[in-house]
Amino acid sequence: MKRRVCSYDMFAVPDPSFVMKDTVGEMYFCNLRCFCVWSVQLATRPNLSVDDKNSAYSLTTPSGEEHQFAGIVEVARWATANAIG
């Protein structure tokens, strides 16, 4: 089995985990904290391309819930709202 590494803190990711998919591939996150920090950093990046800002993203949570997003700002909003409570 392929080893999964968190896209934020570079630790091994447990199974199940947060899995973000975009047009390029998959990213894995250890927990909601890592996912939130990563998504907010990306969404607020000043030189982020329009394509990256508006790409379609899908997220699968450890519980199996699937979420669809139309842009990285939506991703960051969801992650922030759910990380805080």
DSSP file (Angstrom, degrees, kcal/mol; ACC not computed):
  #  RESIDUE AA STRUCTURE BP1 BP2  ACC     N-H-->O    O-->H-N    N-H-->O    O-->H-N    TCO  KAPPA ALPHA  PHI   PSI    X-CA   Y-CA   Z-CA
    1    1 A M              0   0    0      0, 0.0     2,-0.2     0, 0.0     0, 0.0   0.000 360.0 360.0 360.0 140.3    0.0    0.0    0.0
    2    2 A K        -     0   0    0      1,-0.1     2,-0.3     0, 0.0     0, 0.0  -0.477 360.0-119.3 -70.0 134.9    1.2    3.5   -0.9
    3    3 A R        -     0   0    0     -2,-0.2     2,-0.4     9,-0.0    -1,-0.1  -0.607  24.5-143.5 -77.4 131.6    2.2    5.6    2.2
    4    4 A R        -     0   0    0     -2,-0.3     9,-2.3     9,-0.3     2,-0.4  -0.821  13.1-163.9 -99.9 134.6    0.1    8.7    2.6
    5    5 A V  B     -A   12   0A   0     -2,-0.4    23,-0.6     7,-0.2     7,-0.2  -0.958  27.6-108.1-121.3 135.4    1.8   11.9    3.8
    6    6 A C  B  >  -b   28   0B   0      5,-3.2     4,-1.3    -2,-0.4    23,-0.2  -0.380  19.7-141.4 -61.9 131.0   -0.1   14.9    5.2
    7    7 A S  T  4 S+     0   0    0     21,-3.2    -1,-0.2     2,-0.1    22,-0.1   0.620  97.0  38.5 -70.6 -12.5    0.1   17.8    2.7
    8    8 A Y  T  4 S+     0   0    0     20,-0.3    -1,-0.1     3,-0.1    21,-0.1   0.863 131.1  16.2-101.7 -60.2    0.5   20.3    5.6
    9    9 A D  T  4 S-     0   0    0      2,-0.1    -2,-0.1     3,-0.0     3,-0.1   0.462  90.6-128.7-101.1   0.5    2.7   18.8    8.3
   10   10 A M     <  +     0   0    0     -4,-1.3     2,-0.2     1,-0.2    -3,-0.1   0.654  60.6 135.7  65.6  19.6    4.3   16.0    6.3
   11   11 A F        -     0   0    0      1,-0.1    -5,-3.2    -6,-0.1    -1,-0.2  -0.544  68.2 -83.7 -88.0 162.4    3.5   13.3    8.9
   12   12 A A  B     -A    5   0A   0     -7,-0.2    -7,-0.2    -2,-0.2    -1,-0.1  -0.442  47.7-129.6 -63.4 138.1    2.1    9.9    8.0
   13   13 A V        -     0   0    0     -9,-2.3    -9,-0.3    -2,-0.1     4,-0.1  -0.790  15.5-131.4 -96.9 130.2   -1.7   10.1    7.6
   14   14 A P        -     0   0    0      0, 0.0    15,-0.1     0, 0.0    -1,-0.0  -0.285  36.6 -85.5 -71.8 164.3   -3.9    7.6    9.4
   15   15 A D  S    S+     0   0    0      2,-0.1     2,-0.1     1,-0.0    15,-0.0  -0.976 112.5  35.8-114.7 124.1   -6.7    5.7    7.6
   16   16 A P  S    S+     0   0    0      0, 0.0     2,-0.2     0, 0.0    -1,-0.0   0.540  88.9 146.4 -81.7 163.4   -9.3    7.1    7.3
   17   17 A S        -     0   0    0     44,-0.2     2,-0.5    -2,-0.1    13,-0.2  -0.821  55.4 -68.5-146.3-177.1   -8.3   10.7    6.9
   18   18 A F  E     -C   29   0B   0     11,-1.7    11,-2.2    -2,-0.2     2,-0.5  -0.743  48.9-168.9 -81.9 127.7   -9.3   13.9    5.1
   19   19 A V  E     -CD  28  60B   0     41,-2.4    41,-2.4    -2,-0.5     2,-0.5  -0.975   4.9-166.2-124.3 118.9   -8.8   13.5    1.4
   20   20 A M  E     -CD  27  59B   0      7,-2.7     7,-2.6    -2,-0.5     2,-0.4  -0.895   6.6-166.6-105.0 129.7   -9.0   16.5   -0.9
   21   21 A K  E     +CD  26  58B   0     37,-3.2    37,-2.3    -2,-0.5     2,-0.2  -0.934  13.8 161.6-117.3 140.0   -9.3   16.0   -4.7
   22   22 A D        -     0   0    0      3,-2.3    35,-0.1    -2,-0.4    33,-0.0  -0.679  59.2 -75.1-134.6-166.1   -8.8   18.5   -7.4
   23   23 A T  S    S+     0   0    0     33,-0.3     3,-0.1    -2,-0.2    34,-0.1   0.706 128.3  46.4 -69.4 -18.2   -8.1   18.3  -11.1
   24   24 A V  S    S-     0   0    0      1,-0.2     2,-0.3     0, 0.0    -1,-0.2   0.830 119.5 -75.9 -93.8 -36.9   -4.5   17.4  -10.6
   25   25 A G        -     0   0    0      2,-0.0    -3,-2.3    -5,-0.0     2,-0.3  -0.938  58.2 -44.6 172.5-151.8   -4.7   14.7   -7.9
   26   26 A E  E     - C   0  21B   0     -2,-0.3     2,-0.4    -5,-0.2    -5,-0.2  -0.875  33.0-164.5-117.7 147.2   -5.3   13.9   -4.2
   27   27 A M  E     - C   0  20B   0     -7,-2.6    -7,-2.7    -2,-0.3     2,-0.4  -0.974  12.0-148.9-127.0 145.1   -4.0   15.5   -1.1
   28   28 A Y  E     -bC   6  19B   0    -23,-0.6   -21,-3.2    -2,-0.4     2,-0.4  -0.884   8.2-166.1-118.2 145.7   -4.2   13.9    2.4
   29   29 A F  E     - C   0  18B   0    -11,-2.2   -11,-1.7    -2,-0.4     3,-0.1  -0.996  20.8-142.6-135.0 137.0   -4.5   15.6    5.8
   30   30 A C  S    S-     0   0    0     -2,-0.4     2,-0.3   -13,-0.2    -1,-0.1   0.882  80.6 -19.3 -61.5 -41.5   -4.0   14.1    9.3
   31   31 A N  S  > S-     0   0    0    -14,-0.1     4,-2.0   -13,-0.1     5,-0.1  -0.901  76.2 -83.1-157.9 178.7   -6.8   16.1   10.8
   32   32 A L  H  > S+     0   0    0     -2,-0.3     4,-2.7     1,-0.2     5,-0.2   0.817 120.7  60.0 -66.9 -31.4   -9.1   19.1   10.4
   33   33 A R  H  > S+     0   0    0      2,-0.2     4,-2.5     1,-0.2     5,-0.2   0.952 107.7  44.4 -60.9 -49.5   -6.5   21.4   11.9
   34   34 A C  H  > S+     0   0    0      1,-0.2     4,-2.4     2,-0.2     5,-0.2   0.919 114.8  49.4 -60.3 -44.1   -4.0   20.6    9.2
   35   35 A F  H  X S+     0   0    0     -4,-2.0     4,-2.4     2,-0.2    -1,-0.2   0.907 111.7  48.8 -62.9 -42.6   -6.7   20.9    6.5
   36   36 A C  H  X S+     0   0    0     -4,-2.7     4,-2.4     2,-0.2     5,-0.3   0.946 113.0  45.3 -63.9 -50.2   -7.9   24.2    7.8
   37   37 A V  H  X S+     0   0    0     -4,-2.5     4,-2.3     1,-0.2     5,-0.2   0.920 114.7  49.0 -61.9 -44.0   -4.4   25.8    8.0
   38   38 A W  H  X S+     0   0    0     -4,-2.4     4,-2.1    -5,-0.2    -1,-0.2   0.936 113.2  45.9 -60.6 -47.9   -3.5   24.5    4.6
   39   39 A S  H  X S+     0   0    0     -4,-2.4     4,-2.7    -5,-0.2    37,-0.3   0.882 113.1  48.6 -68.2 -38.5   -6.7   25.7    2.9
   40   40 A V  H  X S+     0   0    0     -4,-2.4     4,-1.8     2,-0.2    -1,-0.2   0.910 111.0  51.0 -67.8 -41.3   -6.6   29.2    4.5
   41   41 A Q  H  < S+     0   0    0     -4,-2.3     4,-0.3    -5,-0.3    -2,-0.2   0.916 114.5  43.9 -60.7 -42.2   -2.9   29.6    3.5
   42   42 A L  H >< S+     0   0    0     -4,-2.1     3,-1.2     1,-0.2    -2,-0.2   0.929 112.2  51.5 -69.2 -44.5   -3.7   28.7   -0.1
   43   43 A A  H 3< S+     0   0    0     -4,-2.7    -1,-0.2     1,-0.3    -2,-0.2   0.794 113.3  45.1 -64.3 -28.7   -6.9   30.8   -0.3
   44   44 A T  T 3< S+     0   0    0     -4,-1.8    -1,-0.3    -5,-0.2    -2,-0.2   0.349  79.8 124.3 -98.6   6.2   -5.1   33.9    0.9
   45   45 A R    X   -     0   0    0     -3,-1.2     3,-1.2    -4,-0.3    -3,-0.0  -0.528  55.5-147.1 -67.8 124.8   -2.0   33.5   -1.2
   46   46 A P  T 3  S+     0   0    0      0, 0.0    -1,-0.1     0, 0.0    -4,-0.0   0.782  93.5  46.7 -68.6 -26.9   -1.7   36.8   -3.2
   47   47 A N  T 3  S+     0   0    0      2,-0.0     2,-0.2    -3,-0.0    -2,-0.1   0.147  77.8 136.0-102.3  20.3   -0.2   35.2   -6.4
   48   48 A L    <   -     0   0    0     -3,-1.2     5,-0.0    -6,-0.1    -6,-0.0  -0.495  57.9-115.9 -70.0 132.6   -2.7   32.3   -6.6
   49   49 A S     >  -     0   0    0     -2,-0.2     4,-2.2     1,-0.1     5,-0.2  -0.258  16.1-118.2 -68.2 155.9   -3.8   31.8  -10.2
   50   50 A V  H  > S+     0   0    0      1,-0.2     4,-2.0     2,-0.2    -1,-0.1   0.871 115.6  56.9 -60.7 -37.9   -7.5   32.3  -11.2
   51   51 A D  H  > S+     0   0    0      1,-0.2     4,-0.7     2,-0.2    -1,-0.2   0.919 108.8  45.1 -60.9 -43.6   -7.7   28.7  -12.2
   52   52 A D  H  4 S+     0   0    0      1,-0.2     3,-0.5     2,-0.2    20,-0.4   0.879 112.0  52.6 -68.1 -36.9   -6.6   27.5   -8.8
   53   53 A K  H  < S+     0   0    0     -4,-2.2    19,-1.3     1,-0.2    20,-0.6   0.867 119.5  34.1 -64.3 -35.6   -9.0   30.0   -7.1
   54   54 A N  H  < S+     0   0    0     -4,-2.0    -1,-0.2    17,-0.2    -2,-0.2   0.320  88.1 124.1-107.2   7.2  -11.9   28.7   -9.1
   55   55 A S     <  -     0   0    0     -4,-0.7    16,-1.0    -3,-0.5     2,-0.4  -0.213  66.8-106.5 -64.9 158.0  -11.1   25.0   -9.5
   56   56 A A  E     - E   0  70B   0     14,-0.2     2,-0.4    15,-0.1   -33,-0.3  -0.729  40.0-172.9 -85.3 135.1  -13.6   22.4   -8.3
   57   57 A Y  E     - E   0  69B   0     12,-2.4    12,-3.0    -2,-0.4     2,-0.4  -0.956  10.4-163.1-127.3 146.2  -12.6   20.6   -5.2
   58   58 A S  E     -DE  21  68B   0    -37,-2.3   -37,-3.2    -2,-0.4     2,-0.4  -0.992   6.3-161.1-129.5 143.3  -14.1   17.6   -3.4
   59   59 A L  E     -DE  20  67B   0      8,-2.7     8,-2.5    -2,-0.4     2,-0.5  -0.974   6.8-164.2-125.4 133.1  -13.4   16.5    0.2
   60   60 A T  E     -DE  19  66B   0    -41,-2.4   -41,-2.4    -2,-0.4     6,-0.2  -0.982  17.7-149.9-114.0 125.0  -14.0   13.2    1.8
   61   61 A T    >   -     0   0    0      4,-2.4     3,-2.0    -2,-0.5   -44,-0.2  -0.404  31.5-101.2 -87.2 166.9  -13.9   13.3    5.6
   62   62 A P  T 3  S+     0   0    0      0, 0.0    -1,-0.1     0, 0.0   -44,-0.1   0.788 123.8  57.1 -58.8 -26.6  -12.8   10.4    7.9
   63   63 A S  T 3  S-     0   0    0      2,-0.1    -3,-0.0   -47,-0.0     0, 0.0   0.527 122.7-105.9 -82.2  -4.5  -16.5    9.6    8.5
   64   64 A G    <   +     0   0    0     -3,-2.0     2,-0.1     1,-0.3    -1,-0.0   0.391  69.9 146.4  97.5  -2.6  -17.0    9.2    4.8
   65   65 A E        -     0   0    0     -5,-0.1    -4,-2.4     1,-0.0     2,-0.4  -0.408  36.3-147.7 -65.4 142.5  -19.0   12.4    4.2
   66   66 A E  E     -E   60   0B   0     -6,-0.2     2,-0.4    -2,-0.1    -6,-0.2  -0.949  14.4-173.9-116.6 136.8  -18.3   14.0    0.8
   67   67 A H  E     -E   59   0B   0     -8,-2.5    -8,-2.7    -2,-0.4     2,-0.4  -0.975  10.3-152.1-128.5 141.2  -18.4   17.7    0.2
   68   68 A Q  E     -E   58   0B   0     -2,-0.4     2,-0.4   -10,-0.2   -10,-0.2  -0.921  13.7-171.3-113.8 139.6  -18.1   19.6   -3.2
   69   69 A F  E     -E   57   0B   0    -12,-3.0   -12,-2.4    -2,-0.4     2,-0.6  -0.977  23.1-148.3-133.2 144.2  -16.6   23.1   -3.4
   70   70 A A  E    S-E   56   0B   0     -2,-0.4   -14,-0.2   -14,-0.2     2,-0.1  -0.622  79.8  -5.6-107.9  69.7  -16.4   25.6   -6.3
   71   71 A G  S  > S-     0   0    0    -16,-1.0     4,-1.5    -2,-0.6     3,-0.3  -0.299  78.8 -91.6 123.7 153.8  -13.2   27.3   -5.4
   72   72 A I  H  > S+     0   0    0    -19,-1.3     4,-2.5   -20,-0.4   -29,-0.2   0.765 118.6  62.6 -70.2 -26.1  -10.5   27.3   -2.7
   73   73 A V  H  > S+     0   0    0    -20,-0.6     4,-2.4     2,-0.2    -1,-0.2   0.912 103.7  49.1 -65.8 -40.6  -12.2   30.2   -0.8
   74   74 A E  H  > S+     0   0    0     -3,-0.3     4,-2.4     2,-0.2    -2,-0.2   0.902 110.3  51.9 -61.6 -40.7  -15.3   27.9   -0.3
   75   75 A V  H  X S+     0   0    0     -4,-1.5     4,-2.7     1,-0.2    -2,-0.2   0.946 110.7  47.0 -59.8 -49.0  -12.9   25.2    0.9
   76   76 A A  H  X S+     0   0    0     -4,-2.5     4,-2.5   -37,-0.3     5,-0.2   0.877 110.9  51.9 -63.8 -38.7  -11.3   27.5    3.4
   77   77 A R  H  X S+     0   0    0     -4,-2.4     4,-2.5     2,-0.2    -1,-0.2   0.937 112.3  45.5 -62.7 -46.0  -14.6   28.8    4.7
   78   78 A W  H  X S+     0   0    0     -4,-2.4     4,-2.2     1,-0.2     5,-0.2   0.934 114.2  48.6 -62.8 -45.9  -15.9   25.2    5.3
   79   79 A A  H  X S+     0   0    0     -4,-2.7     4,-2.1    -5,-0.2     5,-0.2   0.907 113.2  47.3 -62.4 -42.6  -12.6   24.2    7.0
   80   80 A T  H  X S+     0   0    0     -4,-2.5     4,-1.9     2,-0.2     5,-0.2   0.931 112.1  49.2 -65.5 -46.0  -12.6   27.2    9.2
   81   81 A A  H  X S+     0   0    0     -4,-2.5     4,-1.2     1,-0.2    -1,-0.2   0.873 117.4  41.4 -61.6 -37.4  -16.2   26.9   10.3
   82   82 A N  H  < S+     0   0    0     -4,-2.2    -1,-0.2     3,-0.2    -2,-0.2   0.767 111.6  53.8 -85.0 -26.0  -15.8   23.2   11.1
   83   83 A A  H  < S+     0   0    0     -4,-2.1    -2,-0.2    -5,-0.2    -1,-0.2   0.847 111.3  46.6 -74.4 -33.2  -12.4   23.5   12.8
   84   84 A I  H  <        0   0    0     -4,-1.9    -2,-0.2    -5,-0.2    -1,-0.2   0.833 360.0 360.0 -80.1 -33.6  -13.7   26.1   15.2
   85   85 A G     <        0   0    0     -4,-1.2    -3,-0.2    -5,-0.2    -4,-0.1   0.443 360.0 360.0 144.8 360.0  -16.8   24.3   16.0
